[in-house]
């Protein structure tokens, strides 16, 4: 394998690990922020006798076509499952790793599979350039998802100082009523 490809895979392996962990943390914080934000919107609307826009917002299903995982990532999933399957190991932690791998495979998240492979020290030198492109695209999608969460009303409201929270609520309500 050429030096460029080796270096690229190593860099992407670490980046996918970093982005996967950041996305996991951001989603956990976002879920808390959404709950608090919904309570604040409901309280504000009921105290000012305004129609709550959350009652009419319908979540759109993500109809975006996702890339298919190529054979290299399918083989990677098989390697991960062989190392972490509960029938092979009696370790509860390996069960969680396998569940994460199954979720990454279902969502066609090459970055997630790479991150898990990195943790398990699975050799990724057999990835071809198409697989590397797919991995880079997966990392970009995760970074975009993090950016979208950081720019959402619940996130901005949650991390705003107390004196700025009400104007953010009012802006949200005005945009969605």
Residue, then its C-alpha position, 0 to 999 in steps of 0.5 A: x500500500x502506498x504511503x499516501x493511502x496509509x496516511x490518509x486512512x490513518x487520518x480518516x480513522x482518527x477523524x471519524x472517531x473524533x466526529x462520532x464521539x462529538x456527534x454522540x455527545x452533541x445529540x445527548x445534550x441536544x435531547x436535553x435542550x429540546x425537552x427544556x425548550x419545549x417546556x419553555x415554549x409551552x409555558x410562554x405560550x400559555x402565559x401570553x395566550x399565544x398559540x403554541x407552534x409546537x402543536x402544529x409542527x410536523x416532523x418531516x421524515x428524512x427522505x434523503x437517499x443514503x449511499x449504500x455501504x460498499x463491500x469493504x464496509x460490509x466486510x468491516x462490519x463482519x469483522x466487528x461482529x465476529x470480535x464482539x458477538x455475545x456468542x463469542x464473548x461473555x463481555x457486556x461491553x462487547x454487546x454494546x459495541x456490536x449494537x453500535x455497529x449494527x446501528x452504524x450499518x443500518x444507517x449506512x454510517x461508514x464513519x461510525x463503523x470506522x470509529x468502532x474498527x479503530x477502537x477494536x484495532x482492526x486493520x483498515x489497510x484494505x480500503x480502496x479509494x471508493x471506500x475512502x471517498x465514502x468514509x470522507x462523505x460520512x464524516x462530512x455528513x456527521x459534521x454537518x449534522x453537528x453544525x445543524x444542531x448547534x444552529x437550532x433554536x433549542x440549542x441556541x436557547x439552551x446555551x443563551x444567557x437568561x436575559x437572551x432566552x425570551x427573545x429567542x423564544x419570541x423569534x421561534x414563535x414568530x417564525x413558526x406561527 
